[in-house]
Amino acid sequence: MIGRVALIASVSLAVLFAAGAVALAAGEKLVTQSKGPYGAYVSADNGRAVYMFTADHNGMSACHGACTQVWPPVMTKGAPIAGPGVDSAELGTIGRKGGTQITYAGKPLYYFVGDKGPGTTAGEGLAHFGGKWYLVTPTGNEIEKTAAAKSTGSW
């Protein structure tokens, strides 16, 4: 009898864990990263840096068409989830063609195709598509390059 109760308890925990994993997968989790010359910045749970675009206004994206090929929007299928160092009150979403884009401090978020993986921030300070692109601080502000931290990227 004890073995059967233990088995039922194990199966129940596995089901609860799986349900939690599904719930987490439904939203894009954001975390604060402190890697790189710019200090702390917001990234997606996959470790990729996210950027804001100065041409965006009133919480609406100005990046469409060819822009989204270089700066893909950070999309979610559910409510975004705040990770360590990210203010959940600053997380939001906007509708756009193709789904729901995550915002932080009212700013739509994007990835940069020139970033080659977690911790890469090659898009910081670039001018493309009628605006500038910046990493986002955990307080929702843009990070501006310092003279000592300028990128030498080819973009």
Secondary structure per residue as TSV (DSSP state, phi and psi in degrees):
chain	resnum	aa	ss	phi	psi
A	1	M	-	360.0	-42.7
A	2	I	H	-62.6	-39.3
A	3	G	H	-62.3	-39.8
A	4	R	H	-67.7	-41.3
A	5	V	H	-63.5	-42.6
A	6	A	H	-63.0	-40.6
A	7	L	H	-63.7	-45.2
A	8	I	H	-62.5	-42.5
A	9	A	H	-63.8	-41.3
A	10	S	H	-63.9	-44.0
A	11	V	H	-64.7	-42.4
A	12	S	H	-61.2	-44.2
A	13	L	H	-63.8	-39.8
A	14	A	H	-63.0	-40.5
A	15	V	H	-65.5	-44.4
A	16	L	H	-63.2	-41.8
A	17	F	H	-63.0	-45.0
A	18	A	H	-62.6	-39.6
A	19	A	H	-64.4	-39.3
A	20	G	H	-65.9	-39.6
A	21	A	H	-64.3	-38.5
A	22	V	H	-65.4	-42.2
A	23	A	H	-62.6	-42.3
A	24	L	H	-66.5	-36.8
A	25	A	H	-68.7	-20.4
A	26	A	H	-69.3	-28.6
A	27	G	S	-117.2	157.2
A	28	E	-	-85.4	119.3
A	29	K	E	-86.7	134.4
A	30	L	E	-108.0	144.2
A	31	V	E	-136.2	159.6
A	32	T	E	-94.0	131.8
A	33	Q	E	-110.1	145.1
A	34	S	-	-117.4	18.7
A	35	K	-	-88.9	147.1
A	36	G	S	99.4	173.1
A	37	P	T	-77.5	-4.6
A	38	Y	T	-98.8	-4.6
A	39	G	-	87.1	-152.5
A	40	A	-	-76.1	135.2
A	41	Y	E	-145.7	161.4
A	42	V	E	-83.9	138.1
A	43	S	E	-139.0	162.9
A	44	A	E	-76.5	165.9
A	45	D	T	-64.7	-14.7
A	46	N	T	-83.5	3.9
A	47	G	S	88.2	-5.0
A	48	R	-	-76.5	135.6
A	49	A	B	-63.1	147.6
A	50	V	-	-118.9	152.4
A	51	Y	E	-127.1	158.2
A	52	M	E	-111.1	157.3
A	53	F	E	-120.1	124.0
A	54	T	T	-67.5	-16.6
A	55	A	T	-79.9	-12.9
A	56	D	-	-71.7	137.7
A	57	H	B	-137.0	147.4
A	58	N	T	54.2	36.4
A	59	G	T	73.2	7.7
A	60	M	B	-106.5	144.0
A	61	S	-	-76.9	134.4
A	62	A	-	-103.5	5.7
A	63	C	-	-100.9	111.8
A	64	H	-	-139.3	166.3
A	65	G	T	57.2	-124.3
A	66	A	H	-59.1	-32.3
A	67	C	H	-57.3	-42.2
A	68	T	H	-71.7	-12.8
A	69	Q	H	-76.0	-30.4
A	70	V	H	-95.3	-35.2
A	71	W	S	-124.4	75.7
A	72	P	-	-63.5	134.7
A	73	P	B	-63.5	147.0
A	74	V	-	-82.0	108.4
A	75	M	E	-102.4	160.3
A	76	T	E	-144.9	154.6
A	77	K	S	-102.2	-6.6
A	78	G	S	-145.5	-169.7
A	79	A	-	-67.8	134.8
A	80	P	-	-66.1	151.8
A	81	I	E	-117.4	128.7
A	82	A	E	-78.2	128.1
A	83	G	-	-96.5	-174.2
A	84	P	T	-55.0	130.9
A	85	G	T	83.9	-1.2
A	86	V	-	-109.4	132.0
A	87	D	-	-81.0	111.8
A	88	S	G	-59.8	-28.6
A	89	A	G	-67.9	-20.2
A	90	E	G	-89.2	-13.3
A	91	L	E	-77.5	141.1
A	92	G	E	-158.6	-172.4
A	93	T	E	-144.6	158.1
A	94	I	E	-133.7	150.9
A	95	G	E	-82.3	144.8
A	96	R	E	-152.8	164.2
A	97	K	T	-54.6	126.0
A	98	G	T	98.2	-5.3
A	99	G	E	145.2	-140.6
A	100	T	E	-124.0	125.9
A	101	Q	E	-101.2	140.7
A	102	I	E	-80.6	140.1
A	103	T	E	-119.4	155.8
A	104	Y	E	-135.6	125.6
A	105	A	T	54.4	35.5
A	106	G	T	81.2	1.8
A	107	K	E	-104.4	124.8
A	108	P	E	-59.4	143.8
A	109	L	-	-107.8	148.1
A	110	Y	B	-139.6	155.0
A	111	Y	-	-95.1	169.0
A	112	F	-	-122.0	127.9
A	113	V	T	-66.2	-20.0
A	114	G	T	-76.9	-11.8
A	115	D	-	-76.0	128.7
A	116	K	-	-96.2	11.8
A	117	G	S	150.2	-175.7
A	118	P	T	-54.7	137.5
A	119	G	T	84.0	-4.7
A	120	T	-	-88.3	133.4
A	121	T	-	-133.1	46.1
A	122	A	T	-67.7	-17.7
A	123	G	T	-84.7	-8.7
A	124	E	T	-58.7	121.3
A	125	G	T	80.4	4.7
A	126	L	-	-73.8	148.0
A	127	A	E	-105.9	115.7
A	128	H	E	-146.8	146.9
A	129	F	T	54.9	39.4
A	130	G	T	80.9	18.5
A	131	G	E	-163.4	-177.6
A	132	K	E	-113.4	153.4
A	133	W	E	-114.9	131.8
A	134	Y	E	-135.0	147.7
A	135	L	E	-62.8	157.7
A	136	V	B	-112.0	129.1
A	137	T	-	-75.2	161.5
A	138	P	T	-60.0	-18.0
A	139	T	T	-90.9	-1.0
A	140	G	S	93.2	8.3
A	141	N	-	-95.2	165.8
A	142	E	B	-82.5	147.9
A	143	I	-	-96.6	126.2
A	144	E	-	-104.3	142.9
A	145	K	-	-63.1	145.5
A	146	T	-	-100.0	162.5
A	147	A	G	-57.1	-35.1
A	148	A	G	-76.5	-15.8
A	149	A	G	-115.5	19.1
A	150	K	-	-66.7	141.9
A	151	S	-	-77.2	149.5
A	152	T	-	-108.9	21.2
A	153	G	-	-64.5	161.3
A	154	S	-	-89.8	1.6
A	155	W	-	-77.9	360.0
